[in-house]
Amino acid sequence: MRLGLITDTHLPGRIRSMDELGPLPGKFLSSVDIILHGGDLTSPIVLDWCEQFAPVICSTGNNDPIPDPRMDDTQILEAEGWTVGMIHSMEGQFRPVTDLQQLFPRKVDIMVSGHTHQERLEYRDGIVLVNSGSITFPHHKEVRLGTVGLLIIEPGRVTAEVFPLGETKGSPNPGIRLYLEIENGEVLKAEGPVMLATSPEAE
């Protein structure tokens, strides 16, 4: 299963639609089975746009005042034997994984978040943590193409990637590529500044 990760679109604003950033966002989302939006839409029209390409699940962000049945504070998705949990903000994301697990109603294997506009990928204490950054306001810069994430989930195996989607003319994309492959709890490959750590109590 292919899960497409986007977050922090903050639309409408300086632009009214993702289409104003060109064809790359739609092309990427057309390649996935389910879209996970990490929140801070500011308007449900973003979900309508996403649904052109694939079913969408969304976490409620701190800038999402309008309720929508497609949104909830925390989302749980079961896929190929993996439990994926999504929440907009994991404030204090460097806390122990045991603390972060308390943000979800049950134990998860993969934690997806947003809010920071900074891409991040970790494998800590057997848990994948991924923040795909912002697709429209990367690193809190002016509106431009930013970063997206991709989870490829198979039984016993997951590939996680965050990458710059492209570049808006005159506005360089500050995002960087992060890549991680895990099979049966073992790291097969890690590229970019991916955090790999095991706490003493988890050993």
Buried (B, 14 or more C-beta within 10 A) or exposed (E): BBBBBBBBBBBBEEBEEBEBBBEBBBEBBEEBEBBBBBBBBBBBBBBEBBEEBBEBBBBBBEBBEEEBEBBBBBBBBEBEEBBBBBBBBBEEBEEEBEEBBEBBEEEBBBBBBBBBBBBBBBBBBEBBBBBBBBBBBBBEBEBBBBBBBBBBBEEEBBBBBBBBBBBBEEEEBBBBBBBBBBEEEEEEEBEBEBBEEEEEEEE
